[in-house]
Amino acid sequence: MSDNHLVYSTDSGRISQPKPEKESTGKIFKDGFLRIERQTKGRKGKGVMLVVGIDAKDHDLKKLAKTIKSKMGQGGAVKDGTIEVQGDDRDKLKAILEGLKFKVKIAGG
């Protein structure tokens, strides 16, 4: 059996385990540009735009995603250090990000 693992006790009440902090696994590019990619894989043909290359240490991804989604008028999410925005209007998204002082490239076809 394992050492020092409390399985059940009536003495101490609730047993809480410390939760490990999630680290963003988003890709950061050396040239400092953000990439806007289009992805449909695994989404039943519905396309989303992925904003890749944002350093989570320098920017609050949730706040940035909220700003982008409200200006785009579309839904989205933050997953694994990447911002997902529904739809396929990459030119509008690029203009919004450039307005927020980011250097942006449209990646993919």
GUDREN-579268 format. One record per atom (N, C-alpha, C): residue number from 1; atom name; x, y, z. Coordinates in Angstrom, 1 decimal. Layout:
[r NUM,"CA",[X,Y,Z]];
...
END
This chain:
[r 1,"N",[0.8,-1.2,0.0]];
[r 1,"CA",[0.0,0.0,0.0]];
[r 1,"C",[0.9,1.2,0.0]];
[r 2,"N",[0.3,2.4,-0.4]];
[r 2,"CA",[1.1,3.6,-0.5]];
[r 2,"C",[1.3,4.2,0.9]];
[r 3,"N",[2.4,5.0,1.0]];
[r 3,"CA",[2.8,5.6,2.3]];
[r 3,"C",[2.1,6.9,2.5]];
[r 4,"N",[1.7,7.2,3.7]];
[r 4,"CA",[1.1,8.4,4.2]];
[r 4,"C",[0.0,9.0,3.4]];
[r 5,"N",[-0.9,8.1,2.8]];
[r 5,"CA",[-2.1,8.5,2.1]];
[r 5,"C",[-3.3,8.2,3.0]];
[r 6,"N",[-4.0,9.3,3.3]];
[r 6,"CA",[-5.2,9.1,4.1]];
[r 6,"C",[-6.4,8.7,3.3]];
[r 7,"N",[-6.9,7.5,3.6]];
[r 7,"CA",[-8.0,7.0,2.8]];
[r 7,"C",[-9.3,7.4,3.3]];
[r 8,"N",[-9.5,7.2,4.6]];
[r 8,"CA",[-10.8,7.6,5.3]];
[r 8,"C",[-10.5,8.0,6.7]];
[r 9,"N",[-11.1,9.0,7.2]];
[r 9,"CA",[-11.0,9.4,8.6]];
[r 9,"C",[-12.2,10.1,9.0]];
[r 10,"N",[-12.7,9.8,10.2]];
[r 10,"CA",[-13.8,10.6,10.8]];
[r 10,"C",[-13.3,11.7,11.7]];
[r 11,"N",[-12.0,11.8,11.9]];
[r 11,"CA",[-11.4,12.8,12.8]];
[r 11,"C",[-11.4,14.2,12.2]];
[r 12,"N",[-10.9,14.3,11.0]];
[r 12,"CA",[-10.5,15.6,10.4]];
[r 12,"C",[-11.6,16.3,9.5]];
[r 13,"N",[-12.7,15.7,9.3]];
[r 13,"CA",[-13.7,16.3,8.4]];
[r 13,"C",[-13.3,16.1,6.9]];
[r 14,"N",[-13.5,17.1,6.2]];
[r 14,"CA",[-13.2,17.0,4.7]];
[r 14,"C",[-11.7,16.9,4.5]];
[r 15,"N",[-11.4,16.1,3.5]];
[r 15,"CA",[-10.0,15.9,3.1]];
[r 15,"C",[-9.8,16.6,1.7]];
[r 16,"N",[-9.0,17.6,1.7]];
[r 16,"CA",[-8.8,18.4,0.4]];
[r 16,"C",[-7.4,18.2,-0.1]];
[r 17,"N",[-7.3,17.9,-1.3]];
[r 17,"CA",[-6.0,17.8,-2.0]];
[r 17,"C",[-5.7,19.1,-2.7]];
[r 18,"N",[-4.4,19.6,-2.6]];
[r 18,"CA",[-4.1,20.8,-3.3]];
[r 18,"C",[-4.2,20.5,-4.8]];
[r 19,"N",[-4.8,21.5,-5.5]];
[r 19,"CA",[-5.0,21.4,-7.0]];
[r 19,"C",[-3.7,22.0,-7.7]];
[r 20,"N",[-3.2,21.2,-8.6]];
[r 20,"CA",[-2.0,21.8,-9.3]];
[r 20,"C",[-2.5,23.0,-10.2]];
[r 21,"N",[-1.7,24.0,-10.3]];
[r 21,"CA",[-2.0,25.1,-11.2]];
[r 21,"C",[-1.8,24.8,-12.7]];
[r 22,"N",[-2.7,25.2,-13.5]];
[r 22,"CA",[-2.6,24.9,-14.9]];
[r 22,"C",[-1.6,26.0,-15.5]];
[r 23,"N",[-0.7,25.5,-16.3]];
[r 23,"CA",[0.2,26.4,-17.0]];
[r 23,"C",[-0.3,26.4,-18.5]];
[r 24,"N",[-0.2,27.6,-19.1]];
[r 24,"CA",[-0.6,27.7,-20.5]];
[r 24,"C",[0.4,27.0,-21.3]];
[r 25,"N",[-0.1,26.2,-22.3]];
[r 25,"CA",[0.8,25.5,-23.2]];
[r 25,"C",[0.7,26.1,-24.6]];
[r 26,"N",[0.3,27.3,-24.7]];
[r 26,"CA",[0.3,28.0,-25.9]];
[r 26,"C",[1.6,28.2,-26.5]];
[r 27,"N",[1.7,28.2,-27.8]];
[r 27,"CA",[3.0,28.3,-28.6]];
[r 27,"C",[3.3,29.8,-28.7]];
[r 28,"N",[4.5,30.2,-28.4]];
[r 28,"CA",[5.0,31.6,-28.5]];
[r 28,"C",[6.1,31.6,-29.6]];
[r 29,"N",[5.9,32.5,-30.6]];
[r 29,"CA",[6.8,32.6,-31.7]];
[r 29,"C",[7.9,33.5,-31.4]];
[r 30,"N",[9.1,33.2,-31.9]];
[r 30,"CA",[10.3,34.1,-31.7]];
[r 30,"C",[10.2,35.4,-32.4]];
[r 31,"N",[9.5,35.6,-33.5]];
[r 31,"CA",[9.4,36.8,-34.2]];
[r 31,"C",[8.5,37.8,-33.5]];
[r 32,"N",[7.7,37.4,-32.5]];
[r 32,"CA",[6.9,38.3,-31.7]];
[r 32,"C",[5.5,38.6,-32.4]];
[r 33,"N",[5.2,37.9,-33.4]];
[r 33,"CA",[3.9,38.0,-34.1]];
[r 33,"C",[2.9,37.0,-33.5]];
[r 34,"N",[1.7,37.4,-33.5]];
[r 34,"CA",[0.6,36.5,-33.2]];
[r 34,"C",[0.1,35.9,-34.5]];
[r 35,"N",[-0.4,34.7,-34.5]];
[r 35,"CA",[-0.9,34.0,-35.7]];
[r 35,"C",[-2.4,33.8,-35.5]];
[r 36,"N",[-3.1,34.1,-36.6]];
[r 36,"CA",[-4.5,33.8,-36.6]];
[r 36,"C",[-4.7,32.6,-37.6]];
[r 37,"N",[-5.1,31.5,-37.0]];
[r 37,"CA",[-5.3,30.3,-37.8]];
[r 37,"C",[-6.8,30.0,-37.9]];
[r 38,"N",[-7.2,29.2,-38.9]];
[r 38,"CA",[-8.6,28.8,-39.0]];
[r 38,"C",[-8.6,27.3,-38.8]];
[r 39,"N",[-9.5,26.8,-38.1]];
[r 39,"CA",[-9.6,25.3,-37.8]];
[r 39,"C",[-11.0,24.8,-37.9]];
[r 40,"N",[-11.2,23.7,-38.5]];
[r 40,"CA",[-12.5,23.1,-38.6]];
[r 40,"C",[-12.5,21.6,-38.1]];
[r 41,"N",[-11.3,21.1,-37.9]];
[r 41,"CA",[-11.1,19.7,-37.5]];
[r 41,"C",[-11.8,19.4,-36.2]];
[r 42,"N",[-12.6,18.4,-36.2]];
[r 42,"CA",[-13.3,18.0,-34.9]];
[r 42,"C",[-14.4,18.9,-34.5]];
[r 43,"N",[-14.9,19.7,-35.4]];
[r 43,"CA",[-16.0,20.7,-35.0]];
[r 43,"C",[-17.2,20.6,-35.9]];
[r 44,"N",[-17.3,19.4,-36.6]];
[r 44,"CA",[-18.4,19.1,-37.4]];
[r 44,"C",[-18.6,20.2,-38.6]];
[r 45,"N",[-17.4,20.6,-39.1]];
[r 45,"CA",[-17.4,21.5,-40.2]];
[r 45,"C",[-17.6,23.0,-39.8]];
[r 46,"N",[-17.8,23.3,-38.6]];
[r 46,"CA",[-17.9,24.7,-38.1]];
[r 46,"C",[-16.5,25.2,-37.9]];
[r 47,"N",[-16.2,26.4,-38.5]];
[r 47,"CA",[-14.9,26.9,-38.3]];
[r 47,"C",[-14.7,27.8,-37.2]];
[r 48,"N",[-13.5,27.8,-36.6]];
[r 48,"CA",[-13.2,28.8,-35.6]];
[r 48,"C",[-11.8,29.4,-35.9]];
[r 49,"N",[-11.6,30.6,-35.4]];
[r 49,"CA",[-10.3,31.2,-35.6]];
[r 49,"C",[-9.5,31.1,-34.3]];
[r 50,"N",[-8.3,30.7,-34.4]];
[r 50,"CA",[-7.4,30.5,-33.2]];
[r 50,"C",[-6.4,31.6,-33.2]];
[r 51,"N",[-6.3,32.3,-32.1]];
[r 51,"CA",[-5.2,33.3,-31.9]];
[r 51,"C",[-4.1,32.7,-31.1]];
[r 52,"N",[-3.0,32.5,-31.8]];
[r 52,"CA",[-1.9,31.7,-31.2]];
[r 52,"C",[-0.7,32.6,-31.0]];
[r 53,"N",[0.1,32.4,-30.0]];
[r 53,"CA",[1.3,33.1,-29.8]];
[r 53,"C",[1.3,34.2,-28.7]];
[r 54,"N",[0.2,34.3,-27.9]];
[r 54,"CA",[0.1,35.3,-26.9]];
[r 54,"C",[0.8,34.8,-25.6]];
[r 55,"N",[1.7,35.6,-25.1]];
[r 55,"CA",[2.4,35.2,-23.9]];
[r 55,"C",[1.4,35.4,-22.7]];
[r 56,"N",[1.0,34.3,-22.0]];
[r 56,"CA",[0.1,34.4,-20.9]];
[r 56,"C",[0.7,35.1,-19.7]];
[r 57,"N",[2.0,35.2,-19.6]];
[r 57,"CA",[2.6,35.9,-18.5]];
[r 57,"C",[2.5,37.4,-18.7]];
[r 58,"N",[2.4,37.9,-19.9]];
[r 58,"CA",[2.3,39.4,-20.1]];
[r 58,"C",[0.9,39.9,-20.3]];
[r 59,"N",[0.0,39.0,-20.7]];
[r 59,"CA",[-1.4,39.4,-21.0]];
[r 59,"C",[-2.4,38.5,-20.3]];
[r 60,"N",[-3.5,39.0,-19.8]];
[r 60,"CA",[-4.6,38.3,-19.3]];
[r 60,"C",[-5.5,37.7,-20.4]];
[r 61,"N",[-5.3,36.4,-20.7]];
[r 61,"CA",[-6.0,35.8,-21.9]];
[r 61,"C",[-7.5,35.9,-21.8]];
[r 62,"N",[-8.1,35.8,-20.6]];
[r 62,"CA",[-9.5,35.8,-20.4]];
[r 62,"C",[-10.1,37.3,-20.7]];
[r 63,"N",[-9.4,38.3,-20.2]];
[r 63,"CA",[-9.8,39.7,-20.5]];
[r 63,"C",[-9.7,40.0,-22.0]];
[r 64,"N",[-8.5,39.6,-22.6]];
[r 64,"CA",[-8.3,39.8,-24.0]];
[r 64,"C",[-9.4,39.1,-24.9]];
[r 65,"N",[-9.7,37.9,-24.5]];
[r 65,"CA",[-10.7,37.1,-25.2]];
[r 65,"C",[-12.1,37.8,-25.1]];
[r 66,"N",[-12.4,38.3,-24.0]];
[r 66,"CA",[-13.7,39.0,-23.8]];
[r 66,"C",[-13.7,40.2,-24.7]];
[r 67,"N",[-12.6,41.0,-24.7]];
[r 67,"CA",[-12.6,42.2,-25.6]];
[r 67,"C",[-12.8,41.8,-27.0]];
[r 68,"N",[-12.0,40.8,-27.5]];
[r 68,"CA",[-12.1,40.4,-28.9]];
[r 68,"C",[-13.5,39.9,-29.2]];
[r 69,"N",[-14.1,39.0,-28.3]];
[r 69,"CA",[-15.4,38.5,-28.6]];
[r 69,"C",[-16.5,39.6,-28.7]];
[r 70,"N",[-16.4,40.6,-27.8]];
[r 70,"CA",[-17.4,41.6,-27.8]];
[r 70,"C",[-17.2,42.5,-29.1]];
[r 71,"N",[-16.0,42.8,-29.5]];
[r 71,"CA",[-15.8,43.6,-30.7]];
[r 71,"C",[-16.2,42.8,-32.0]];
[r 72,"N",[-16.0,41.5,-31.9]];
[r 72,"CA",[-16.3,40.7,-33.1]];
[r 72,"C",[-17.8,40.4,-33.1]];
[r 73,"N",[-18.5,40.4,-32.0]];
[r 73,"CA",[-19.9,40.1,-31.9]];
[r 73,"C",[-20.1,38.6,-32.0]];
[r 74,"N",[-19.1,37.8,-31.6]];
[r 74,"CA",[-19.2,36.3,-31.7]];
[r 74,"C",[-18.7,35.7,-30.4]];
[r 75,"N",[-19.0,34.4,-30.3]];
[r 75,"CA",[-18.6,33.6,-29.1]];
[r 75,"C",[-17.2,33.1,-29.3]];
[r 76,"N",[-16.7,32.5,-28.2]];
[r 76,"CA",[-15.4,31.9,-28.2]];
[r 76,"C",[-15.0,31.4,-26.9]];
[r 77,"N",[-13.7,31.0,-26.7]];
[r 77,"CA",[-13.2,30.5,-25.5]];
[r 77,"C",[-11.7,30.6,-25.4]];
[r 78,"N",[-11.2,30.4,-24.2]];
[r 78,"CA",[-9.7,30.3,-24.0]];
[r 78,"C",[-9.4,28.9,-23.7]];
[r 79,"N",[-8.6,28.2,-24.5]];
[r 79,"CA",[-8.2,26.8,-24.2]];
[r 79,"C",[-6.7,26.7,-24.5]];
[r 80,"N",[-6.0,26.1,-23.5]];
[r 80,"CA",[-4.6,25.8,-23.6]];
[r 80,"C",[-3.7,26.9,-24.1]];
[r 81,"N",[-3.9,28.1,-23.6]];
[r 81,"CA",[-3.1,29.3,-24.0]];
[r 81,"C",[-3.4,29.8,-25.4]];
[r 82,"N",[-4.6,29.4,-25.9]];
[r 82,"CA",[-5.0,29.9,-27.2]];
[r 82,"C",[-6.4,30.5,-27.1]];
[r 83,"N",[-6.7,31.6,-27.8]];
[r 83,"CA",[-8.0,32.2,-27.9]];
[r 83,"C",[-8.7,31.7,-29.1]];
[r 84,"N",[-9.9,31.1,-28.9]];
[r 84,"CA",[-10.7,30.6,-30.0]];
[r 84,"C",[-11.9,31.6,-30.2]];
[r 85,"N",[-12.1,32.0,-31.4]];
[r 85,"CA",[-13.2,32.9,-31.7]];
[r 85,"C",[-14.0,32.2,-32.8]];
[r 86,"N",[-15.4,32.1,-32.7]];
[r 86,"CA",[-16.2,31.4,-33.6]];
[r 86,"C",[-16.3,32.2,-34.9]];
[r 87,"N",[-16.5,31.5,-36.0]];
[r 87,"CA",[-16.6,32.2,-37.3]];
[r 87,"C",[-15.4,32.2,-38.1]];
[r 88,"N",[-15.4,32.9,-39.2]];
[r 88,"CA",[-14.2,33.0,-40.1]];
[r 88,"C",[-14.1,34.4,-40.7]];
[r 89,"N",[-13.8,35.4,-39.9]];
[r 89,"CA",[-13.6,36.8,-40.4]];
[r 89,"C",[-12.2,37.2,-39.9]];
[r 90,"N",[-11.2,36.6,-40.5]];
[r 90,"CA",[-9.8,36.8,-40.0]];
[r 90,"C",[-9.3,38.2,-40.2]];
[r 91,"N",[-9.8,38.8,-41.3]];
[r 91,"CA",[-9.4,40.2,-41.5]];
[r 91,"C",[-9.9,41.2,-40.5]];
[r 92,"N",[-11.1,41.0,-40.1]];
[r 92,"CA",[-11.7,41.8,-39.0]];
[r 92,"C",[-10.9,41.6,-37.7]];
[r 93,"N",[-10.7,40.3,-37.4]];
[r 93,"CA",[-9.9,39.9,-36.2]];
[r 93,"C",[-8.5,40.5,-36.2]];
[r 94,"N",[-7.9,40.5,-37.3]];
[r 94,"CA",[-6.5,41.1,-37.5]];
[r 94,"C",[-6.6,42.6,-37.2]];
[r 95,"N",[-7.6,43.3,-37.7]];
[r 95,"CA",[-7.7,44.7,-37.5]];
[r 95,"C",[-7.9,45.0,-36.0]];
[r 96,"N",[-8.7,44.2,-35.3]];
[r 96,"CA",[-9.0,44.4,-33.9]];
[r 96,"C",[-7.7,44.2,-33.1]];
[r 97,"N",[-7.0,43.1,-33.4]];
[r 97,"CA",[-5.7,42.9,-32.7]];
[r 97,"C",[-4.7,43.9,-32.9]];
[r 98,"N",[-4.6,44.4,-34.2]];
[r 98,"CA",[-3.6,45.5,-34.5]];
[r 98,"C",[-4.0,46.8,-33.8]];
[r 99,"N",[-5.3,47.0,-33.6]];
[r 99,"CA",[-5.8,48.1,-32.8]];
[r 99,"C",[-5.4,48.0,-31.3]];
[r 100,"N",[-5.2,46.8,-30.9]];
[r 100,"CA",[-4.8,46.6,-29.5]];
[r 100,"C",[-3.2,46.5,-29.4]];
[r 101,"N",[-2.6,47.0,-30.4]];
[r 101,"CA",[-1.1,47.1,-30.5]];
[r 101,"C",[-0.4,45.8,-30.5]];
[r 102,"N",[-0.9,44.7,-31.2]];
[r 102,"CA",[-0.3,43.5,-31.4]];
[r 102,"C",[0.2,43.4,-32.9]];
[r 103,"N",[1.3,42.7,-33.1]];
[r 103,"CA",[1.7,42.4,-34.5]];
[r 103,"C",[1.1,41.1,-34.9]];
[r 104,"N",[0.4,41.1,-36.0]];
[r 104,"CA",[-0.4,39.9,-36.3]];
[r 104,"C",[-0.1,39.4,-37.8]];
[r 105,"N",[-0.1,38.1,-37.9]];
[r 105,"CA",[0.0,37.5,-39.2]];
[r 105,"C",[-1.2,36.5,-39.4]];
[r 106,"N",[-1.7,36.4,-40.6]];
[r 106,"CA",[-2.8,35.4,-40.9]];
[r 106,"C",[-2.0,34.2,-41.3]];
[r 107,"N",[-2.2,33.0,-40.7]];
[r 107,"CA",[-1.5,31.8,-41.0]];
[r 107,"C",[-2.5,30.8,-41.6]];
[r 108,"N",[-2.0,30.0,-42.5]];
[r 108,"CA",[-2.8,29.0,-43.1]];
[r 108,"C",[-3.6,29.5,-44.3]];
[r 109,"N",[-4.5,28.6,-44.8]];
[r 109,"CA",[-5.2,29.0,-46.1]];
[r 109,"C",[-6.5,29.5,-45.8]];
END
